[in-house]
Amino acid sequence: MSEQEQLQTIRNSIDALDSELMRLINERAQCAQEVARIKREHDPEAKFYRPEREAQVLRHVMDVNTGPISDEEMARLFREIMSACLALEQPLTVAYLGPAGTFTQSAALKHFGHSIHSEAMNTIDEVFREVEAGSSQYGVVPIENSTEGVVSHTLDMFLQSPLKVCGEVELRIHHHLLSQSHSLDQLKRVYSHQQSLAQCREWLDAHLPGVERVPVSSNAEAAQIAKEEGGAAAIAGQTAAELYQLNILSANIEDQPDNTTRFLVIGSQDVPPSGEDKTSLLVSTKNQAGSLYRLLKPLSDNGVSMTRIESRPSHCTNWEYVFFLDIKGHKDVPQVHDALQALKQEADLFKILGSYPRAVL
């Protein structure tokens, strides 16, 4: 058999498999529509997005995948299939910290898939208000970066907001130097968010030591400026490069190759256990010797692991603080429930922000 005949045989097999894949995907979509019909019959206000169910499906996909496609790539494919099916049940609107092209938008699309309507907000406050008002079902906000630390404004919003944490997204941050120019020698200014400038400091010192660095409100705004201003460059991601049609003069210029930002998904619903969960809460106690030890002791006594603690001013009394905690496990699991009940007895302020699936991808 000639090379062309061999290739044609394989291509015929691919065409047949593609037809079967489309048939199965549409059959899955019909099942999703039937789920929507049954839910609406029993509850006209039913929610169709189930964070715990999606997390379980993606974990199962990664567990049973045999390759050669990697577990993460296979899970991303299924995320988009689920996103398209969910859009048939109930189209989702998700608010995010904009403008278009930010890493927060990338995080929203990574978590929900591309079949949502993503709505850009100017500030973190606006994301919260948009979801509180019901104009968007969910919101996505940054919470911490592995290099630069916590996003304090997001933490402060939880002090006053009734919204709950419904999920988390971890996004590897790759910064690119974008410009209309074609070489580094033509650059006079570099625009970016202050955190991105800090995350690329060593690269900028080595390659653009004499070029002015100008902080702006977002990397997407920086990309927009770079598109309009001669001799300007922006530090931003791939999404911004595509959206604003800019040249990538240098890719992956972040100083830390494992630079990762964590985002929280906020909404109004409680999320049932998925099997691999986290719980976020905020607590406060009197400023006395040993008070923090007594506050956290119930976690140790019940074998509950704390993964993060941050302190913020209470905004009520000088030198009084609230603590934001992330712990492993769902609030309804007996071990975690017992720990939280004991912790509640020690706390002056106790608020569970939400239990939600641990980031899958």
C-alpha positions, -999 to +999 in steps of 0.1 A: +000+000+000+014+034-010+019+063+015-011+081+001-033+050+004-022+045+040-028+081+049-063+080+032-072+050+053-063+067+085-081+099+074-113+079+067-110+065+102-107+100+116-137+112+097-158+083+110-146+089+146-154+126+142-189+118+132-193+094+161-179+121+185-204+147+173-233+122+177-222+114+212-217+151+222-252+160+209-266+130+227-250+143+259-265+178+252-299+162+248-295+146+283-285+180+297-317+195+282-337+167+298-321+174+331-332+211+327-367+201+319-370+178+350-355+205+373-378+232+360-409+210+366-400+207+403-385+241+409-389+271+385-360+288+402-336+258+400-299+263+396-283+243+368-247+250+375-234+225+400-198+232+410-194+199+429-208+178+401-185+194+375-155+189+397-164+152+402-167+147+364-134+164+357-116+144+383-131+112+369-120+121+334-084+126+346-085+094+366-096+072+337-078+089+309-053+065+292-036+090+268-019+100+246-037+132+254-026+145+288-050+144+318-052+182+319-059+186+282-086+159+283-102+177+313-101+210+294-119+194+264-146+181+288-149+215+305-158+230+271-183+202+264-199+208+298-199+245+292-217+241+259-243+217+274-249+240+304-256+269+280-284+249+266-299+245+301-293+280+314-269+305+299-245+319+325-234+355+329-201+358+349-187+391+360-150+395+363-124+422+370-119+438+336-113+451+311-114+424+284-081+406+282-072+404+319-060+373+336-092+373+356-112+368+323-088+340+315-096+325+349-133+328+343-131+311+310-108+283+324-134+276+352-167+280+333-156+273+297-162+296+267-199+292+264-206+317+291-213+355+287-184+372+305-191+407+318-161+430+325-163+452+356-140+481+364-133+472+401-135+443+425-163+462+443-183+462+411-179+425+406-194+419+440-223+443+435-231+428+401-235+394+416-253+407+447-278+425+424-284+393+404-273+408+371-246+381+370-250+347+385-213+344+394-182+366+397-145+359+395-120+379+416-083+375+423-074+365+458-036+358+459-005+355+439+023+330+446+049+358+441+032+390+453+009+376+480-027+384+489-052+407+471-063+426+502-092+444+486-109+411+478-106+400+514-120+433+526-151+429+504-160+397+522-163+416+555-194+433+542-208+411+514-234+383+518-219+364+488-203+330+492-173+313+477-185+287+452-152+277+437-115+285+431-093+287+400-055+285+399-040+301+368-004+299+358+006+334+349+028+339+318+037+375+311+046+385+276+061+418+263+036+431+237+040+460+213+033+474+179+070+477+175+092+449+162+123+452+184+132+461+220+154+490+208+123+509+197+107+509+231+104+541+253+079+530+279+065+497+294+030+498+308+015+472+331-003+466+364+020+472+394+020+435+404+031+425+369+059+450+368+071+436+401+068+400+388+090+408+358+115+431+376+146+411+370+139+406+333+132+443+328+164+452+347+184+430+324+168+437+290+152+472+293+172+490+320+166+525+306+130+522+296+104+539+318+080+516+337+044+530+340+019+513+363-017+513+351-049+497+365-048+465+345-026+446+320-055+449+295-054+487+298-016+485+292-022+465+260-047+490+248-022+518+254+005+498+236-018+495+206-023+533+204+010+547+215+042+545+194+072+532+213+051+517+240+050+481+252+027+463+276+033+433+299+002+411+295-010+377+286-018+358+254-054+368+255-045+405+255-020+399+226-048+383+205-075+408+215-054+439+208-034+424+179+001+431+193+034+415+186+049+393+213+085+407+215+094+383+243+074+355+258+073+343+294+093+371+310+081+365+345+109+361+370+094+330+387+085+303+362+059+288+386+041+322+391+005+313+398-026+334+407-055+320+426-090+333+419-123+328+438-157+322+422-184+341+441-221+335+441-252+331+463-254+293+465-242+268+490-221+240+474-225+204+485-194+182+491-175+170+461-151+147+479-121+171+476-130+205+491-119+236+509-137+258+533-130+296+537-140+315+567-133+347+586-129+350+624-118+375+650-108+373+686-098+397+714-063+411+712-050+391+742-021+368+749-028+333+735-061+343+719-051+332+684-037+299+697-070+292+714-089+302+682-070+277+660-066+249+685-100+232+675-086+227+640-056+208+654-077+189+679-099+176+651-072+169+626-082+196+602-054+212+581-052+249+576-038+259+542-038+297+546-042+325+572-043+362+565-050+391+589-068+423+580-078+454+601-113+450+613-122+486+604-142+488+637-115+493+664-079+503+661-055+474+664-082+448+662-080+423+633-100+397+615-084+365+602-092+349+569-087+311+570-087+284+543-089+248+556-091+214+540-125+197+539-162+207+535-181+223+564-206+195+564-181+167+568-183+157+605-146+162+613-147+197+599-181+205+613-169+197+648-138+218+645-158+248+632-184+245+660-156+245+686-138+274+668-171+294+668-172+292+706-138+310+708-145+336+682-160+371+686-168+371+649-173+339+629-184+337+593-182+308+569-175+323+535-182+290+517-172+254+511-162+245+475-143+220+453-106+223+453-092+236+420-091+207+396-068+221+368 
